[in-house]
């Protein structure tokens, strides 16, 4: 995928383009006349984005000095939008190493500016008392500022936008709990910022004078407690007033599990977000307006940011979500397609049957699977599997879908991720639940001598003895789960050719 190399604007390198902010920044930069190059570990995940044909995509990792140096060639502005949130105890060292690699490569390549989106830190709080997440974000900012390249560090608190982790936490907590026993951090004052303003500041930072190299606090016009935010969200969403009772006994660890039980955001992501709310995070200056001027309607207020986000959700126009980036620790190996693959055992469960519907009708059901439509068999079993996954730190079954009808490579889909999609023919999902091995699920819509045939294949590559034991322990249930899924998908296609049916069809 190569963009026009002769465009008039500066060339911008964007890291984190598969993530929430990066995936939205790329089209904003393109629309502003910039040329864009994306650095991605898995370039295929960007293939189906509407802007993919307008941007150059190169393979690489921010911790690999060679690939970063190559990506920096000819770059004017380099955006650093990655962090190792939730990757375990070593994430601070990973962040530190990646920032150094990035800064050194930018300096060596003669890059004119680095732009970094970090976290807003509380005033007067020693860095050692900050949450590990905020402490690492602050350190990354310092490393980039010390790189010798003019750097803009934008520091934001809670980002309000459709699909952001902070917004999803707020949304689900408020909508699902009319009465809440909450952690004490709901009393903490903070300054949320609309994602549209974040993107405006990021794009505008590309044109800052070379003599400007500093951090800027960015926030909206409202300073609120988290309790205020929940009450105002309820008002904007037309919900009855919520009853919120803060208690001091919920530690960040306990409250992150509480968030994980109520919202789609897993505890591994919720914990650093909750820990960051222990201290007041309010902007101490608004100097960014000197370089990226405000307008009459910007920055956007909290209520308007919520309204815009909810409209995006209702219109199914959520372009990126918090789950757009790969889940830390989740398997990422592609399906072994070599028929002579020598990687060890590969267990399969294959089903196929004729379908009394057109191939297009069958494909609509396949592409609409998951989320609100369910998995077409044993909904209780799927729900229990999702709950068990959450209990062991996995993503669970409630991430849902970015779009109710369409999928693209890289989309999260409950506890799967779309690894490959051939419109009208193939959907391949890779499991991101916690498993002693790697797992995939393939669904095909095929022509068969003038008829339509549905073909389904579940694959599992076990890791060690535990992996083998896992497969044989669950295989007795495959007839109900996978067999029922195949039958009910075929029935749904035959019964409602215009749209996917919900999972409460007859059968297993």
C-alpha positions in Angstrom: 0.0 0.0 0.0 1.8 3.1 -1.2 0.6 6.7 -1.0 1.4 9.4 -3.5 5.1 10.1 -3.0 4.9 13.5 -4.7 2.3 15.1 -2.4 2.9 18.7 -1.3 2.6 18.3 2.5 5.2 17.1 5.0 5.6 13.4 5.4 4.4 12.1 8.8 5.3 8.8 10.3 2.5 7.4 12.5 3.1 4.6 15.0 0.1 3.0 16.6 -2.1 3.3 13.5 -3.8 0.0 14.5 -4.8 1.6 17.8 -7.6 3.9 18.9 -6.0 7.3 18.4 -3.6 6.4 15.6 -6.4 4.9 13.5 -8.3 8.2 13.7 -5.3 10.4 13.3 -4.1 9.0 9.9 -7.2 10.2 7.9 -7.1 13.6 9.7 -3.5 14.1 8.6 -4.3 13.0 5.0 -7.2 15.4 4.9 -4.9 18.2 6.1 -2.7 17.6 3.0 0.1 15.6 4.7 1.7 12.5 3.4 1.5 9.6 5.8 3.6 6.5 6.5 2.4 4.0 9.1 4.7 1.7 11.0 2.9 -1.4 12.0 3.9 -4.9 13.3 1.0 -6.4 11.3 0.4 -4.2 8.2 -2.4 -6.5 7.1 -4.5 -5.1 10.0 -4.7 -1.7 8.1 -5.6 -3.2 4.8 -9.4 -2.7 5.1 -9.3 0.9 6.6 -11.0 3.4 4.2 -7.8 5.4 4.1 -5.4 2.5 3.4 -4.9 3.3 -0.3 -3.8 6.9 0.6 -1.1 6.0 3.1 2.1 4.1 2.9 2.3 1.2 5.4 5.6 -0.4 6.4 6.3 -3.4 8.7 8.2 -2.8 11.9 8.2 -2.5 15.7 9.1 0.5 17.8 11.5 -1.7 19.8 13.4 -2.7 16.7 16.0 -0.1 15.9 16.5 -1.3 12.3 12.9 -1.1 11.3 12.3 2.2 13.0 15.4 3.7 11.3 14.1 2.6 7.9 10.7 4.0 8.6 12.1 7.4 9.6 13.8 7.9 6.2 12.5 11.1 4.6 10.1 11.8 7.5 9.4 15.4 8.6 7.1 14.7 11.6 7.1 11.5 13.7 4.0 10.6 15.8 4.7 8.4 18.8 1.3 6.8 19.8 2.2 3.5 21.3 2.6 2.3 24.9 2.8 -1.0 26.6 -0.3 -0.7 28.8 -1.2 -3.9 30.5 1.7 -6.0 29.2 2.9 -7.1 32.6 5.5 -6.1 35.1 8.1 -5.2 32.5 5.9 -2.7 30.6 7.8 0.3 32.0 11.1 -1.0 30.7 9.5 -1.8 27.3 8.2 1.7 27.1 11.5 3.1 28.1 13.5 1.1 25.5 11.0 1.9 22.7 11.1 5.6 23.4 14.9 5.7 23.3 14.9 3.7 20.0 12.4 6.1 18.5 14.1 9.3 19.7 17.6 8.2 18.5 16.3 7.1 15.1 14.4 10.4 14.7 17.6 12.4 15.5 19.7 10.3 13.1 17.2 10.7 10.3 17.0 14.5 10.7 13.3 14.4 11.6 11.9 17.9 12.2 9.5 17.1 15.1 8.3 14.3 17.3 4.7 14.5 18.6 3.7 12.3 21.5 0.4 11.8 23.3 0.9 11.2 27.0 -1.0 11.3 30.2 -1.8 14.4 32.3 0.0 14.1 35.7 -1.3 15.6 39.0 0.3 18.8 40.3 2.5 18.5 43.4 2.6 14.6 43.5 6.0 13.0 43.5 6.5 10.8 40.4 7.2 7.8 42.7 3.6 8.1 44.0 2.0 8.0 40.6 0.5 4.9 39.1 2.9 2.8 37.1 0.9 3.7 34.0 1.2 7.5 34.5 4.8 7.3 35.7 5.8 5.5 32.5 3.9 7.9 30.2 5.7 10.8 32.0 9.1 9.1 31.5 8.5 8.5 27.8 7.7 12.2 27.4 11.0 13.1 29.0 13.0 10.7 26.9 11.5 12.1 23.7 12.1 15.7 24.9 15.7 14.8 25.6 16.2 13.2 22.2 17.6 16.3 20.5 14.6 16.5 18.2 12.1 19.3 18.8 9.2 17.5 20.5 5.6 18.2 21.4 4.2 16.2 24.3 0.5 16.5 24.7 -0.8 15.5 28.1 -4.4 14.4 28.3 -6.5 13.0 31.2 -9.8 11.2 30.2 -10.5 11.1 26.4 -14.2 11.1 25.6 -15.0 9.6 22.2 -16.9 6.7 20.8 -15.0 3.5 21.4 -12.4 4.9 23.8 -11.7 2.8 26.9 -12.5 5.7 29.2 -15.8 6.4 27.4 -16.7 2.7 27.4 -16.1 2.5 31.2 -18.2 5.5 31.8 -21.0 4.4 29.4 -21.4 0.9 30.7 -21.1 1.7 34.4 -23.8 4.4 34.0 -26.1 2.5 31.8 -26.0 -0.8 33.6 -26.0 0.4 37.2 -28.8 2.7 38.3 -27.5 2.3 41.9 -23.8 2.1 42.3 -21.5 1.3 45.2 -18.3 3.0 43.8 -14.6 3.4 44.7 -13.6 6.6 46.4 -11.9 7.8 43.1 -15.3 8.9 41.8 -14.8 12.0 43.9 -11.5 12.9 42.1 -11.5 16.0 40.0 -10.3 15.6 36.4 -10.5 17.5 33.1 -11.8 15.3 30.3 -11.1 16.1 26.6 -13.1 15.3 23.5 -11.3 13.0 21.0 -12.0 15.5 18.3 -9.9 18.1 20.2 -7.1 15.6 20.8 -7.0 14.9 17.0 -7.0 18.7 16.3 -4.1 19.3 18.6 -2.2 16.3 17.2 -2.6 17.5 13.6 -1.8 21.1 14.5 1.3 20.1 16.4 2.9 19.2 13.1 3.3 22.8 12.2 4.8 24.1 15.4 8.0 26.3 15.1 11.3 24.4 15.4 12.1 26.4 18.6 9.1 25.0 20.5 10.0 21.8 22.4 7.9 21.2 25.5 4.9 19.5 27.1 1.4 21.0 26.8 -1.7 20.1 29.0 -4.8 19.5 26.9 -8.3 19.3 28.2 -11.9 20.4 27.6 -13.6 23.4 29.3 -15.1 21.3 32.1 -13.5 20.2 35.4 -15.6 17.4 36.9 -15.4 14.5 39.3 -16.0 11.0 37.9 -19.4 11.1 39.8 -20.3 14.3 38.0 -19.4 12.6 34.7 -21.7 9.7 35.4 -24.6 11.9 36.4 -24.1 14.1 33.3 -23.7 11.1 31.0 -27.1 9.8 32.3 -28.7 13.2 31.6 -27.4 13.4 28.1 -28.3 9.7 27.4 -31.9 10.3 28.7 -31.4 7.9 31.7 -33.0 8.3 35.1 -30.7 10.0 37.7 -28.2 7.5 39.1 -27.6 6.9 42.8 -23.9 6.8 43.5 -22.5 5.8 46.9 -18.7 6.1 47.1 -16.9 3.8 49.6 -13.3 3.7 50.6 -12.8 -0.1 50.7 -12.5 -0.6 46.9 -8.7 -0.6 46.1 -7.6 0.0 42.5 -7.2 -3.8 42.1 -10.7 -4.5 43.4 -12.3 -1.7 41.5 -10.7 -2.8 38.3 -12.3 -6.2 38.7 -15.6 -4.5 39.5 -15.2 -2.5 36.2 -14.3 -5.7 34.4 -17.5 -7.4 35.6 -19.8 -4.6 34.5 -18.1 -3.3 31.4 -16.4 -4.8 28.3 -13.1 -3.3 29.4 -11.0 -6.1 31.0 -9.4 -5.7 34.4 -5.9 -5.6 32.8 -6.9 -2.3 31.0 -9.3 -1.0 33.7 -6.7 -1.2 36.5 -4.2 1.3 35.1 -7.1 3.6 34.2 -8.5 3.4 37.7 -5.1 3.8 39.3 -4.7 7.0 37.3 -7.8 8.5 38.9 -6.4 8.4 42.4 -5.0 11.9 42.0 -6.6 15.1 40.7 -5.6 15.6 37.0 -6.5 19.1 36.0 -4.7 21.2 33.3 -2.3 23.8 34.7 -2.1 25.8 31.5 -3.6 26.1 28.0 -0.6 27.2 26.1 -1.4 24.9 23.3 -3.9 27.5 22.0 -0.9 29.7 21.0 0.0 27.2 18.3 -3.3 25.4 17.7 -5.9 28.2 18.1 -9.2 27.4 19.6 -12.5 28.3 17.8 -15.9 29.4 19.1 -16.9 25.8 19.5 -13.7 24.2 20.6 -12.5 22.9 22.9 -15.7 20.8 23.1 -17.5 20.6 26.4 -18.2 17.3 28.2 -21.9 17.1 27.4 -21.3 17.8 23.7 -18.5 15.2 23.6 -20.8 12.6 25.1 -23.6 13.5 22.7 -21.3 13.2 19.7 -19.9 9.9 20.9 -23.4 8.4 21.5 -24.5 9.5 18.1 -21.5 7.7 16.6 -22.5 4.6 18.5 -26.1 4.8 17.4 -25.2 5.4 13.8 -22.7 2.5 13.8 -19.9 4.9 12.8 -17.3 4.0 15.4 -14.2 4.0 13.3 -11.8 2.7 16.0 -12.2 1.3 19.5 -10.1 0.7 22.5 -9.8 -2.9 21.4 -8.5 -2.0 18.0 -5.0 -2.6 19.2 -3.9 -6.2 19.8 -4.5 -7.4 23.3 -1.3 -7.7 25.3 -0.4 -11.3 25.8 -3.0 -12.6 23.3 -1.8 -15.0 20.7 -0.8 -13.4 17.4 0.7 -16.2 15.3 -1.1 -16.5 12.0 -2.8 -19.7 11.0 -0.3 -22.2 9.5 -1.4 -22.6 5.9 1.4 -24.8 4.7 -0.1 -28.3 4.0 3.2 -29.8 5.2 3.3 -27.6 8.3 5.8 -29.1 10.8 4.8 -27.1 13.8 3.3 -30.1 15.7 -0.3 -31.2 16.3 -3.1 -29.3 14.7 -6.5 -30.5 15.8 -9.5 -29.7 13.6 -13.3 -29.8 13.8 -14.9 -29.5 10.4 -18.6 -29.1 9.5 -20.3 -28.4 6.2 -23.9 -28.6 5.0 -26.0 -27.2 2.1 -27.9 -24.0 2.7 -31.3 -23.2 1.3 -30.4 -19.5 0.6 -28.2 -17.5 -1.7 -24.5 -17.2 -1.0 -25.0 -13.5 -0.4 -27.6 -14.2 2.3 -25.3 -16.8 4.0 -22.4 -14.3 3.9 -24.5 -11.6 5.6 -25.1 -14.0 8.5 -21.4 -15.0 8.7 -20.2 -11.4 8.6 -22.8 -10.4 11.2 -21.8 -13.0 13.8 -21.0 -12.1 17.4 -21.8 -9.1 19.4 -25.6 -8.7 19.7 -26.2 -11.5 17.2 -24.4 -14.0 19.3 -22.8 -17.3 18.1 -25.8 -19.3 17.0 -25.4 -22.1 19.5 -25.4 -22.8 23.2 -25.5 -19.1 24.3 -25.1 -20.2 28.0 -22.0 -22.1 27.2 -20.5 -19.2 25.3 -21.4 -16.9 28.2 -19.8 -19.2 30.8 -16.6 -19.5 28.6 -16.5 -15.7 28.4 -16.9 -15.3 32.2 -14.2 -17.9 32.9 -11.9 -16.0 30.5 -12.5 -12.8 32.4 -11.7 -14.5 35.7 -8.3 -15.5 34.5 -7.5 -12.0 33.1 -8.7 -12.5 29.6 -10.8 -10.2 27.4 -14.0 -12.2 27.9 -16.9 -12.2 25.5 -18.2 -8.6 25.8 -16.0 -6.6 23.6 -18.7 -6.9 20.9 -18.3 -5.5 17.5 -17.1 -2.2 16.1 -19.8 -2.3 13.4 -23.0 -4.2 13.6 -22.9 -5.4 10.0 -19.4 -5.1 8.6 -16.0 -6.5 9.6 -12.5 -5.7 8.6 -9.1 -7.3 9.2 -7.9 -6.5 12.7 -11.3 -5.9 14.2 -11.9 -7.3 17.7 -15.0 -9.6 17.8 -15.9 -10.6 21.4 -12.9 -12.8 22.3 -11.8 -13.3 18.7 -10.0 -11.0 16.3 -10.5 -10.9 12.5 -7.3 -12.4 11.0 -8.6 -12.7 7.4 -11.7 -11.8 5.5 -12.5 -12.4 1.8 -15.8 -10.6 1.3 -18.5 -13.0 0.3 -16.4 -16.1 0.9 -14.2 -16.4 4.0 -14.1 -15.1 7.6 -11.2 -16.3 9.7 -11.1 -15.5 13.4 -8.1 -15.9 15.8 -8.9 -16.6 19.4 -7.7 -14.0 22.0 -9.2 -15.8 25.0 -6.7 -17.5 27.5 -5.9 -20.9 26.1 -3.1 -23.5 26.3 -2.5 -23.1 22.6 -3.6 -21.2 19.5 -7.1 -21.4 18.1 -8.9 -20.2 14.9 -12.4 -20.4 13.6 -13.1 -20.3 9.8 -16.4 -19.8 8.1 -17.0 -20.2 4.4 -19.8 -19.3 2.0 -19.3 -21.4 -1.2 -21.1 -22.3 -4.4 -21.7 -26.0 -4.9 -23.0 -26.9 -8.3 -25.7 -24.2 -8.3 -26.4 -24.5 -4.6 -24.9 -22.8 -1.6 -22.8 -24.6 0.9 -21.6 -23.5 4.3 -18.3 -24.8 5.5 -16.9 -24.3 9.0 -13.5 -25.3 10.5 -12.2 -24.9 14.1 -8.5 -25.4 14.5 -6.4 -25.7 17.7 -2.6 -25.9 18.0 -1.9 -27.1 21.5 1.0 -26.0 23.7 2.3 -28.8 25.7 0.5 -31.6 27.5 -2.0 -29.2 28.9 -3.0 -28.1 25.4 -3.7 -31.7 24.3 -5.7 -32.3 27.5 -7.7 -29.2 26.9 -8.7 -30.2 23.4 -9.8 -33.7 24.4 -11.7 -32.4 27.4 -13.8 -30.0 25.3 -14.2 -32.1 22.2 -17.2 -34.0 23.5 -19.1 -30.7 23.4 -18.1 -29.8 19.9 -21.2 -31.5 18.4 -23.5 -29.2 20.4 -21.3 -26.0 20.1 -19.8 -26.2 16.6 -22.5 -28.5 15.1 -25.3 -26.4 16.4 -23.5 -23.3 15.1 -23.3 -24.6 11.6 -27.0 -25.7 11.6 -28.3 -22.4 13.0 -26.2 -20.3 10.7 -27.7 -22.2 7.8 -31.2 -21.8 9.2 -30.7 -18.0 9.9 -29.6 -17.5 6.3 -32.6 -19.4 4.9 -35.1 -17.7 7.2 -33.9 -14.0 7.0 -31.8 -13.4 3.9 -31.7 -9.7 4.4 -30.0 -9.6 7.8 -28.4 -11.8 10.4 -30.8 -13.4 12.8 -30.2 -13.2 16.6 -28.8 -16.2 18.4 -32.2 -17.3 19.8 -32.8 -19.6 16.9 -34.0 -23.2 17.4 -31.5 -25.9 17.8 -28.3 -26.4 19.9 
